[in-house]
Amino acid sequence: MKFKFDSDQEYQVDAVESVVGLFDGQAFVSNQLTIPTGATFQVVPNRLDLTPDQLLANLQKVQGDRGLDQDDKLETLTAKVETLRGEEDITFPNFSVEMETGTGKTYVYIRTALRLYETYGMRKFIIVVPSVAVREGVKKTLEITKPHFDKLFGKPPYHFTVYDSARKSQVSGFALSDGIEIMVMTIDAFKRAETVIRQSREGLDPPIYQLQETRPVLILDEPQNMESDLSVSALASLNPICALRYSATHRNAYNVVYRLTPFDAYRQGLVKRIEVASVVQQDNENLPFVRVEELNATKRTVGAKLSVHKLMATGKIQEKPITVRSGDSLVEKTGRAEYEGFVVDEINPGSGFIRFANNQELALGGEQGSDRDAIFEAQIAFTIEEHFRRQRRLKEHGIKVLSLFFIDKVDNYAPDDGKLKLMFVKAFDEIKQRYDEWKDIKAADVQKAYFATKTKKSGEAEILDSTGKTKQDDEAFNLIMREKERLLSFDEPVAFIFSHSALREGWDNPNVFQICTMREVGSETERRQQVGRGVRLPVNQDGDRIRDEQINVLTVIASETYERFVSGLQSEIEREYGKEGVPPPPSNQRKRKTIRLRKQFLLKPEFKKLWEKIKHKTRYSVKIDTATLVKETVAELDGATISKPRITISKANVRVDAVEDFFEPIALSAAKTAVDLVGRYPLPNLIEVMESLMENTSPSMRLSRSTLLKVFQKTTKKHEATENPHDFAVKAVSILKSKLAEQMVRGIKYERDGTWYEQTQFVEEIETWEDCIVPSAEVGGVGGTHLYNGVQWDSEGVERPFIEALEKRTDVKLYIKLPSWFTVDTPVGRYNPDWAIVMNDPDSEGEKLYFVRETKGTHNLDDLRPDEKRKILCGKRHFTDALDVSYRVVTQASELP
């Protein structure tokens, strides 16, 4: 099995090009072997000639193009660093890319590195990660994407390595290489003074000095784990030209250049949908129950929000939230003697705990008073049963199902007599008797675990690969962390993975369909981190990505109520992105529902006529007016600024802000060109550079070399093109792509290809969730006109009210939410239209109208994503020109027909 990658996913290309755009105007830097002042070694370094003002202008342009708030300053980090020349203040800018977990951020930043080399000659990159789990995930992605990128970029000279302090020549090889070098390092490998890379040995300079002189581009994976002063100092010690920060859960979002929110990912179908199965204790008030919801500190008081079992005026006992301060008695707060001894002794938000006078101590998110073992047993049994059911359904699709358990304590699983391990074996052996395909499989063969611990090794702070004491531990580590293809094969029996916290970030597997959370939720982002391990779209045995929304569902088995889990998860997302970035809440797994095809509707004259009109498939042709394309491109290109390659010097003073306690650079002079680099480097084949840029940024948009040559021949920027060919190529290709996309849509023509969709493709049953369905049932002679007895909606603000309105209209005779397999081919991907409708003709009694409608939140297509707009325009041509079917965009049902 080999994973397959799509180079033409718009959101990934946009993320790459947003970073590339930051350095617009930077000259292409050829490899230059240099000897730094005072050094005994040589390096081939990166170089950045842009001034801070130019970087800021580029940042603001990128942010404006992406619809992001524009920052008024560069976010820099500064630390004192030991270098070849003694102690120096090292300052570097930071840029953030926010991408929802499971959407391919590792792929994106590797591709970004290759584009930065292709466009500007940047060749030294260090990927810094917080843990071995993340490191192994990055290493694996580098390995499996190399054939893809070799093909996409024409086998660029790139080499990747994982830093190993025992390999003395590794740093030197990185520094001296004139190709693209990508080194992966854990932050612990260079964070402290005692690490090997900072030590001087055999009279030689510390290896870190040589890394500093390469001026690497830092790529920070999960940078929220690198925010301490010590971590910032470590990053500065690499003397980077900048840091590119990639995460779904940034703690500090420095200069955001691209954002893909959870809602964006949900709307575009880039991740699995989520459902929640809640496993909680009910009607057991025999033990005093306490759960720590919040720990708060203000200038005057320290308090906590707890959930307790409170005696109500009706005599019933209910779970209720209360607020407490030091000295408060839970007996008085709840009206129940069972809380005797629960007097608040200490609330410590900094350390994250509350302690009572009876010495009971609970961490944030912790609870006591429930039968945890019984809850664990129920969670494990439910997960196994759900796994068996899902694997039975998905086997025919070639999909192997995995389940992931986040456990409360390592000691509850790691020993042979660990209670969670014994619970799993007991439940597995009982449940497998009901599934013939599992009866002969042993519980020990289907489970593996990964737990990480910290250790000191060779004077260097590192994280062990696993508990690392047995051959079985090593096998488990390799299977879980390094052999993703093998884990996804039906030949590998392991399907249940146990972890504590090592797999919370950096690791995921596309075929995780169940996540069982038995840990207390202790941080504001922990639910998102846990869920993120399973949201990536699954793959089959051929490595093909599956995009069937009926398959792509992640079930979270949570040890808390559905309402509490969903509220917590939505709150985590809202804190990060605001209300507009929050996707619809995960569905309640306990409220699954099946909607059924009304077979008798297939026999109705209205359906037969509608289907006959819309069923036909088409092929398209695109007519490109090369002369107009060249003319429009040249007109805009002639007005663009092509910067000369140069080395600049700027002078600044440093002001100390006594109030804010930080250093602020104050420019004393504008940047001046110290060395003009025009003519110093061999002139590349400009047309080949443009051709490569077209293919690597938009593979579906290709132009002949003669067209690219005409652009060069007709532009007035020939002189600038010879001075800075790469800057010219980047500007020209950017304009060409925009003009070409407009022409492709403007000039597209559709014609029937003689094939069609069969009505037998409508499945008889669709399993979904009750809270995502609008019932379609006749009430008082109105409604019940959908092809199924229920309609699943995707957006609560647009589709749901649209469906509800259709169900109330007497003039609507039949309507279909067109299924995901009903698509129209376009130059920018397949388009799935929304609705096919039959209704009475208001202008002709007894006649019917048959039409297709697309529902959006706006009539202004410019408000939509560019490719979304283009697909709609192509869809209109398909239906109106080739099929003679009315088509348009509406925002609500009152706009029909």
QUIZI-V870397 format. One line per field, one symbol per residue. phi: phi as a letter, one per 40 degrees, with the letter a starting at -180 (. if undefined). A space follows every 10 residues. Layout:
phi=???
This chain:
phi=.bcbbbcbcd cccccccccd ccbdgcccbc cbcbbddgcb bbabccabcc cdccccccdc cdccccgbcc ccaccbbbac bcbdcgcbcb bacbbbbbbd dgbgccdccc ccdccccccb gcbbbbcbbc acdcdcccdc cdcccdcccd ccbgfccbbb abdbcccccc cccccccccc bbbbbcccca cbcccdcccc bfgccddccc cdccfcccbc cfcccbbcdc ccccccccfc cabbbbacbc cbccfcbaab cdcdccccgc bccbbbbcbb cbfbbcbcca bccabbbbcb bbaabbbbcb ccccgcbbcb cbbbbdgcbc cccbgbcccd gcbccabbcc cgabbbccgc bbcdgcaahb cccccddccc cccccccccc ccccdccgbc cbbbbcccac ccbdcdbdcc ccccdccdcc ccccbdcbdc cccccbbabb bbbcabafgb cbbccacgcb cccccccccc cbbccccccc ccccbbbbab bcbcbgbaac bcbbbbbbcc cbbcbccccc cccbccccbc ccgcccbccc ccbbbbcbca cdcccccccc ccccccbgcc cccdcdcccc bcabbbccdc ccccdccdcc cccbcccbbb bbbbcdccdc ccccdccccc cbcccabbbb babbbccccc facbcbcbac cbccbcccgc bccccccccc ccccccbadc bbbccccccc dccccccccc cccbcccccc cccdcdcccc cccdccbcbb acbgbacccc ccccbbcabd cbbbcbacbg gbggbccbca bcbbbccbcc cccdcccbcc cccaabcccc ccbbcbcbhc bbccbbbbac ccbacgcbbb abbbbbcacc cccccdcccc ccccdccdcc ccbfbcaacb baccccc
